[in-house]
Amino acid sequence: MTKRNAVPRSARRNRILMPWVRDAYHALSLPAAVVFLFYNRRRHPAYKVTMRTMLRFAFRIYRNTRRIQTGISYQAHLAMAAKLLEIPPTTKGVVVECGCWLGGSTVNLSLICDLVDRDLIVYDSFEGLPAAEPNDRHATPEAKGMLRGDLAVVQENVRRYGNIDRCTFRKGWFEQTLPDHTEPVVLCVLDVDFQASLHVSVLNLWPHLTPRGYVFIDEYVFIDYCALFFSESFWKKHFDAAPPGLYGAGTGIPLGQYYVGPYEERPLVQDQRSIAYTRKDFRALWDYEHRPTET
Ligand SMILES: C[S@@+](CC[C@H](N)C(=O)[O-])C[C@H]1O[C@@H](n2cnc3c(N)ncnc32)[C@H](O)[C@@H]1O
C-alpha cells in the first residue's frame, strides 16, 4: 500500500473541500457581516460612514487577510471597527497592537485607524516569541523565535496594503517597551501567545485605557487565559478593582463562524478565528449571597 493510499479517501476529500467551503462562506457572508456589525444605533453620528463605504472597506480588509498570512479573521477586525465607531471622536486616544508577526493585522488596523482618524502604535520584538518562562503553561522552549516578522517586512506590508502614516513601531520585548507607554488608549489588541506576554501587556496597558476603552484578545479559545479577566486576586492585587470579565471567553464573540469549542476537538470546517473583548468599565464579580428571608 502506498503512503498516499494509507490516508482514507474521505479524509483527503475533507482536507481539500473543507477549506474551500470555509473560504466560500467568508466571502459570501461578507455583506451580511457588514449589515449586522454596522447597522448600529450606537455608532457616533460624527463618523460619516455609509453602508456602501463599509462594504467597500470590509472587502478591502477581507482581501488583505488573503494576501498576508494572519491568525485573525476580517470579521474580528470589523468588530473592532464597529466598537471604535461608537467612541466619540472627542475622546483622545490611540489604538495599540501588541504582537504583529508579519503585519497581517497591522495592515487592517492601520486602515481602521484611518477610518476613525486615530493613530496606531505597534509593539513587537520583531524577533518572534520570547524564551519560555517556567510558570507559563503555554510556552515551550522550542517556540522561542517562532512567529518572527522582521520590522522591515511588516512596514513594507503596511506600506503596500494599509496606511503607514498612521503607524508608530516600538521594537523590543514587552517587559522593556510597555512600561514606557504614555498615550491614552481607546482600544488595544493583544495577540501575544504566551501567558507571560499577556500578563505584562495587561499590567502595563490597562492603566492607560480611557474610561470606556477596549481590550481585545486573540487567546480566547484557551479558557485559562480568559481566567485572567475573571481573576479576583489579579485585579485586586494590581488595580484594587473587580475583574472586568471577557465577552467571547472560550469560543469568541459570535461572528458567524459557528465555532462552538473546545479547542482540543479541532473542528473540520468551522473557523476558530473570532476574538474576545472586555472594556475598562465592565465588572464581572460574583458577589451575590443568598440569605434566607427573616420571618
Ligand atoms: C501570534 S503572533 C501575532 C499575530 C498577528 N497578530 C496576526 O494576526 O498576524 C505573536 C506575536 O507576538 C510577539 N510577542 C510575543 N510575546 C512577546 C514579548 N514578550 N515581547 C515582544 N513581542 C512578543 C511575537 O514576536 C509575535 O510577532
The ligand as an SDF file (V2000), in Angstrom:
LIG
                    3D

 27 29  0  0  0  0  0  0  0  0999 V2000
    0.5960   35.2030   17.1140 C   0  0  0  0  0  0  0  0  0  0  0  0
    1.7990   36.3800   16.6660 S   0  0  0  0  0  0  0  0  0  0  0  0
    0.8150   37.7730   16.2410 C   0  0  0  0  0  0  0  0  0  0  0  0
   -0.0420   37.5150   15.0400 C   0  0  0  0  0  0  0  0  0  0  0  0
   -0.6680   38.7500   14.4180 C   0  0  0  0  0  0  0  0  0  0  0  0
   -1.4700   39.4950   15.3800 N   0  0  0  0  0  0  0  0  0  0  0  0
   -1.5320   38.3560   13.2360 C   0  0  0  0  0  0  0  0  0  0  0  0
   -2.7480   38.2210   13.4150 O   0  0  0  0  0  0  0  0  0  0  0  0
   -0.9950   38.2040   12.1520 O   0  0  0  0  0  0  0  0  0  0  0  0
    2.5100   36.8000   18.2270 C   0  0  0  0  0  0  0  0  0  0  0  0
    3.4940   37.9600   18.1650 C   0  0  0  0  0  0  0  0  0  0  0  0
    3.7520   38.3720   19.4970 O   0  0  0  0  0  0  0  0  0  0  0  0
    5.1170   38.7600   19.6230 C   0  0  0  0  0  0  0  0  0  0  0  0
    5.4640   38.6140   21.0600 N   0  0  0  0  0  0  0  0  0  0  0  0
    5.0060   37.6730   21.9240 C   0  0  0  0  0  0  0  0  0  0  0  0
    5.4800   37.8800   23.1550 N   0  0  0  0  0  0  0  0  0  0  0  0
    6.2600   38.9880   23.0890 C   0  0  0  0  0  0  0  0  0  0  0  0
    7.0180   39.7290   24.0580 C   0  0  0  0  0  0  0  0  0  0  0  0
    7.0990   39.3560   25.3410 N   0  0  0  0  0  0  0  0  0  0  0  0
    7.6800   40.8420   23.6420 N   0  0  0  0  0  0  0  0  0  0  0  0
    7.6060   41.2470   22.3280 C   0  0  0  0  0  0  0  0  0  0  0  0
    6.9100   40.5780   21.3740 N   0  0  0  0  0  0  0  0  0  0  0  0
    6.2420   39.4600   21.7410 C   0  0  0  0  0  0  0  0  0  0  0  0
    5.8580   37.8330   18.6670 C   0  0  0  0  0  0  0  0  0  0  0  0
    7.0460   38.4310   18.2030 O   0  0  0  0  0  0  0  0  0  0  0  0
    4.8350   37.6210   17.5390 C   0  0  0  0  0  0  0  0  0  0  0  0
    5.0600   38.5560   16.4810 O   0  0  0  0  0  0  0  0  0  0  0  0
  1  2  1  0
  2  3  1  0
  2 10  1  0
  3  4  1  0
  4  5  1  0
  5  6  1  0
  5  7  1  0
  7  8  2  0
  7  9  1  0
 10 11  1  0
 11 12  1  0
 11 26  1  0
 12 13  1  0
 13 14  1  0
 13 24  1  0
 14 15  1  0
 14 23  1  0
 15 16  2  0
 16 17  1  0
 17 18  1  0
 17 23  2  0
 18 19  1  0
 18 20  2  0
 20 21  1  0
 21 22  2  0
 22 23  1  0
 24 25  1  0
 24 26  1  0
 26 27  1  0
M  CHG  2   2   1   9  -1
M  END
$$$$
